[in-house]
Each structure stands twice: as structure tokens, then as C-alpha cells.
């Protein structure tokens, strides 16, 4: 038995769990920074105490939450629906705001049924959990999909890999090279011989490098081997799709996917996520996902405002068209100035830095110049493949963008990337 003196000696260390040293070293090495506190609505600029900075870190790309009509609608929805769900969907039913929003989403995705979650992350975790679940409620009410095989694109979001982390890699969990249809085909050819329940998981637009999946080819391959397909459209929802826009063919093919997950934080600009798909699956997700059963949903006025914004963007495509045009213009400017960018001309512009330590210095230079620009380094990307990610805001002024370009030119010369 451990005596009191021995126990005291072993626990006297100030940092017995290692968190203090981890945080100190992580900050020193630029893995993350002390959190800043914003004091005004986030948009093209961001305010920390009394200092206003130009913000290129916001994923709320259209800044619609600051538009007068959106704010008025939200305020009315607060009075109509209240501020809280008061509990999970299963315990007390679904709010009319959520039902209307989910029905509208079905119209956009072409699916039979939709279910919303408090975030896209919870939607992803809930999907993996539901599709691999085993429950025995009674002799006649039970389900067992514990033998499901998941095949993920290697660059899938953390939430998807985390949700599948309980599965044994190489037995129930497999990966294919990023956007590599040939590698997916080889993987499915082997798995199809032994397994009947296979789900292929990939993203439409990848957040670090802005790459677009070969959606049609991936779905062709899934159909060839009778695998279900799940597209994480968090970064593409209501951004791409119309024939007049880039990648129209790929996004037209997406409706063939079995399931489509969307996040409302990008084009819509509000919190929340949802999954659309066949009615019997989605209905089962109410219980089997866990992330619907054991937590509350999106706040009702937010759900209602999401529907309002989806309708607004559908009826006024010029809002997104103008945004994408400005984004492509910035990409062209950076290319002309010799910056190494991600290959795909999506609205996500990644400027390649390379060396991780160099990227930390570049990030600090931006802060000193009054700009917030996100920096991705290992483990978000491969070691020494660091980059800075730029997503312009619809309300950025030309002066904002010119300052970004100017600072980029200066740090490019200084740090030689």
C-alpha cells in the first residue's frame, strides 16, 4: 500500500499531469497562441479590446449575420420561437423552426429527409456512430451494424477520423489517398469481396488546401461496388453548384451521394450542421447518432434564420457570384506576384510557406501589422508543409485586401518563401 509520505512525494510536482509544460512549450514553439477576446461582432474586421484588426480568419465569408434584413428576421424569430429548444428532439419533439429548415434543406439537396445538429462536427460524429451502431431494445426492435466498413479520404476532417477512432484500422477502417479515385477503386475491389456494408466518406471542398473532390468519379466507384457514400459538404454548401460557377459538374453529381452533410457556418454564416439522405436512415439517426438524442439542437431562431438565408442565397445568386469573383481576382493577383498557391482555384486560397518555424514568424508579422490570418502547420498539415489560409470576406474593402497583399509581399521577401 502506498503510504502518505510516498503519495505526497509523487504528487507534489506542480505539473504532475503535464498540461502546464505542454501549453508553455506549445506557445513557445508556435503551435498555438494565448486566446484573444473579441468585443464586437466578427466580420471583415475583428476587435480585441480597443484594437480593431483586419480579419482574414473568419469562415463566415458573406458576413450576412450583420445585414439589416437578416438581423430583423432573427429578432422576430426570437420572439416567435424563444431562445432555446429546452431539450433534445426525442424527449419533447422538434421545433417548427427546425422542421421548416430541414424541409427546405431537402429541397436543396434532393434528399428525402434531413436532420439538423448543433454543429457540423456533431453531425459527422453522429453519422459514424449511427452507421456502426449496435442496439437491442427488444426482441423485435434491434439493429446491428457493428460490422460496417468505413473508407475515408486521408484528408477528411478530424471529426470524421475521431468518430471512427474506435474502429480497428485495416479491419473496419480504411483510407484512400487524397482525391485518388484509382486508389479508392483498388481498396473497394478488395473489400467488396468480403463485406456487404461499406461506406465511403469524403469531402467536397477540403479546408486546408482548398482542393475539390472528383465527386462524380468517386460516386461512380461507390456505385460500382455497391458502397454507400457520405459527402461532407461543409465547405461547399451553397457556394458551388449552379452551372454558371466553377466545379458545376462535380457539384451536380453530388445529389447521387447517399448522404450529404452540410455546415451552416460558411455561406450561411450561422452555427449548425445537418445530414440529408434516405428517410429510413435519417429517421433512425434521431436515436442512433447519439449527438441528437443526448444534446440540444440549434437554437430555434437560428434554425429559422438559416432557412431565411438559404432562401436568400437561392433567390439572389449574385451575392455568391460577386464573392467568388473577388476571391478569384485576389488569387490571380497573388499568382502574378509569384506566390505558390494551392492548385485548385476555389475560394480557399492557401499560400504555401513550407518550413514550420518560418510560418510562425510570418503569422507573427501579420499580427504586428494588424491582420488576423490563420496559419496551418503540423499536425494540421504534414511537417514543413505549413501554409497560411486566406478566405476573403464579402465586406472586405479594397484597402483591406491591398494591405494583405502588401504585407504578404514584404514577408515573402523577408522569409524567402
N, C-alpha and C positions, 0 to 999 in steps of 0.2 A: 504494500500500500504506500502511496506517495505521502510522505509526511508534510506537515505545514511549511517547514523551512524550505524543503526542496521545491514545493509548489510555488512558494514566494519567489525563489531564485529564478524559476523558469518563466514566471510571468511578470518579472519586474521590468523587463525591457519595455521601453516606451512604444516600440513599434513591432510587437510580437506578431501581428498579422501581416506586416509588410506594406500596409497601404501608404503610410507616410513616405517611406523611401521610394515607393513606386511612383507616387504623384510628383515628388520633388524631382526625381530623375527624368520622368516623362516631360515635365515642364522644361527642365534644363536642356533636354535633347530635342525639344520642339514637337513632341508627339501631340500634345495639346496644351492649351493656354488657360490661364485663370479666366473664368467666365465673366463676361461683361453684362451689365444690366441695362436693358433698353427702357427708355422713359416716355416714348411716343410711339404711335402706330408705325409698324415696319413697312417700308416701301422702297422707293428708289434711293432714299436716304434713311439713315438709322441714327438714333440719338442715344448716346451714352452719357447720362447725367446732363451736362450742358453742352456737350460736344457733338455736333452733327457731322456724320461721315457719309460718304457716297457708298451705297450698298450694292455690291455685286454678288452677295451671298444668298439673297432671298430666292426661294424656289417659287414664290408667289409671283409669277412672271408678268401677269397682266395688271396687277395692283387693283383688281376690281373691288376689293373689300373697302377701298377708300372712295369709290364712286358714290355720288349722292343717291342715285336711284337704288343701288344695292343696299346702302345703309338704311334708307327709308323702308325698304321691303323687310329688312332684318328686324327693324324696330317694331313694325306691325306684326311680324311673325312671333316676336317675343310676347306681345300682348295676347295673341291668339292661342299660342301653344304653351306658353310658360318657358322657363329656362332649363328645366330638367326632365329627363324621362322618368325618374323616380324608381327605376329598377330595370331589370333585364326584360327583353321581349317575351320570353317564355313565361315569366311569372305574372305579368299583368297585361300582356298584349302589345301590339305595335301602334305607335302614334300615327295619326293620319298623315302627318308631315313626312314620315319615313315611307309609308305606303305609297304616297304620291310620287316621291322622289325615286323610289325603286321601280315603279311602273314606268316612269319617264326614262330611266336608265335602260330598261328592257327595250324600249323603242330605239334607243341609240345603238345598243349592242346587237340587237336582233335575237335576243335570247328569251326564253320562256319566263324566267323568274330571276329576281335579284335579291340579295341580302346585303345590308349595309353593316359596317363595323365602325368603331370609334376611330380607327386608323387603318391605313393600308397594311401596316405591319401586322396588326391583329387579324386582318383578312388573310394574309399569307400563312400565318401560324395556324389559324383556324382551318384553312384548307388542307394543309398537310395532316393535321390532327384528324380531321373528319375522314379523309380518304384512306387513312391507315388504322381506323378505329376498330375496336372490338368491344361490343356491349351485349349483355344478356339481361334484358329487362324482365323477360318472362319466357315461357316455353314457346310462345308464338311471336313474341316481339324481341328480336335479336339481330345482330349484324356482326360479321367478322371479315374485315378487310386487312387484317394484320399481315397478310401475305402480299400486299401491294408493293410493286416495284416502282421506284421513282428514278427518273433520269433527268438530271439538271444540267443546264448550261453552266460551265465552270464559273462564269462571271455573274451568276444570279445573286440577287440581293442577300445580305446577311440574314434577313428574316426567314427566307426560304431554307437556307442551309441550317440555320439554328433550329427551325421547326423539324427538320429531318435528322437532327443530330443523334436522336435515339436509335436510328436505324443503322445497321451494320453496313459500312461501305464495302462494296464488292459483293454483297449478298442481297440487300434490299435497296441500296442506294448506289447510283452510278452517275458518272459525269461524262459529258462530251465536250470537246474543245470548243471554245467560244465561237458561236455562229458558224460552226463547221458541220454542214449537212452530211458530208461523207462520213465523218466520224460518228455522227448520230446514227446513220444508216448501219454502220458496222456494229454498233452497240445494240441496236434494236434487232438486227438479224440474229444475234446470238441469244438475246433474252426471249425473243418471240417463240423460240423452240420449246422453252420450258415453262413460260409464265403466261397467264391469261390476263392478269391485271397489271397493266403498265401505264404510268402517267408520265408524260414528257413535260417538263417545266422550263420555261424560258421567258425572257423579257422582250418587249417590243423595242424600247429605247433604253440603252444602258447609261446609267447616270455618270460614270466616271469618264468614259471616252466618247460618249455621245453616239456610239455605233447603233445601227439599226439591224435588227434580226432579219434574216431572209425568211420572213414569216410564211409565205406561200410554200416554199420548198420544205420547210420544217413540217408544216401541216401535211404536205403530200407524203412525207416519210412516215408520219404518225399514222395516217390513214392506210398506208401500205402494210403496216404491221399491226393494225387494229389497236393502236395505243390511244388513250385519251390524251388531250392536250390542254395545258393551262398556260395562258399568256398573261404575264404581269405587265399590264399596260399603264403602270403608274406614271411613266414619263412621256407617254404619247397620247393619252386620252384627251380628245377634243383639240389636239394640236395638229395632228396629221390625219388624213382620211379623205377629204374632198379631192376630186380629180384634178383641180387646179393647183394642188400643192405637191411638194416633193414627197416621194415614197407612197404615192396614192395606191399603186398596185399592191404593195405589201400590206397596207392597212385595209384595203378592200378584202384581202384574203383572210383577215383576222376573224371575220364573222364565222368562218368554218371551224374555229377552235371550239373545243368542248366547253371550256370555261374561260372567261375574261375577267381579270381583276383590274380595278381602276382605283387610283388615288385621286382625291379631290383637291390636293394641295398644290398642284401645278397650275393648269389652265384655269380651273375654277377658283383656286386660291383660298379654299377653306379646309379645315381638318376633316378627315374621314376617309373611308375606303369602302369598296363593295365588290362582290363577286356575282357575276351573271352566268347562267348556264341552264341545263335541263331542269325542269321543275322538280322532279323527284329528288335529285341530288341536293339542290338548293334548299328545298324544304327540310331535308334531313340535316343540313348544316346548322339549322336553328339550335339543335341539341348537340350534334356530334362535333361541331367545331370547338366547343368549349369557350371560345372567345366571344360568342354571342350569349351563351347560357349563363356564364359566370361574371359578366360585367355589363355595364350600361352601354347604350349605343351613342351615336352622335346626338348632341343637344337638338331638340326639336326645331328651334328657329334656324339653326344652322342647316339642318336637313332640308327645311323648306327653302332656304336661300340658295342651297346647292341646286335645287330644281330650277329656281329662277335664273341662276347664272347659266346653267346648261341650256335653257331655252334661249337666253340672250345670245350666247355664242353660236347657237344653231341658226338663229334668225339674222344675226349680224356677223357673217363670216369675215367681213372686212376688218374686224377687231384683231383677229388672229393673223389674217393675211398681212396687215400692216406690221404687226410684231415680227413675224417671220422675215419679212423684207428687210427690216432694220437689223435683225440678227445676222442675216446673210451679208449685209453691207459691212458690218463690223468684221466678220470672218474674212471677207475679201481684202479689207484694209490691212489686217494682220498678216495675211499671206503675202501681200505685196511688200510688206516691211520685213519679210524674211523669217517670221516666226514659224516654228514647227508645230503644226496643229494636228488634232485627231483627223483621221481620214474622212469621216462621214460628215457632210455639210448639214448637220442637224442644228437645232437651236442651242444645243450644249456645245460650247467652244472650249476645248481643253488645250492649253498652251503647255507644251512639253518642256520641263525643266531638266529632268534626269536625276542628278545627284540629290539625295535626300537632304543633306546638310545645306546645300546651296538653295534648295527650295524653302527651307526655314528662313534663311536670310531674305529671300525675295518676299516672302509673306510679311516679314517684319518691316521691310521697306514700304510696302503698301500701307501698312498701319500708320507708319510715320507720316505718310503723305495724305492721310485721311480717307483711305479707301479700305473697305472690307471685301476681300477677295478670298474665297476658300482655296486651301491648299491640300492636295491629296498626296500622301506619301505612305510608305509601308506602315501598317498592314493593309491599308485601303487599296493600294496597288502594289505591284512587285517592288522589291528593293531597288532603289536607284532608278525608278521609273516615275519619279514624282512629277506632278503637274499642278497647274492652277486651273480651276474650272470657272468659266465665265458664262453666266446667263443674264442677259440684259433684262431690265425691267421696262415695261411699256412706257413708263413715265420718266425714264432717264432722259435728261436733256442732252442736247448735242455737246454741251460743255462737260457734262459728266463723262460722256464717252471719250471725248478728246483728252480729258485728264487721264483716264485709264490708259489710253494708247500712249500718251506721253511718258507716264511712269513706267509702263512696260518697256518702252524703247530705252529708257535710262538704265533700268535694272538688267536688261539684256546685254548692254554694253559692259556694265559693271561686273556681272557674274558669268558672262560668256556662255549663254545657252542658246 
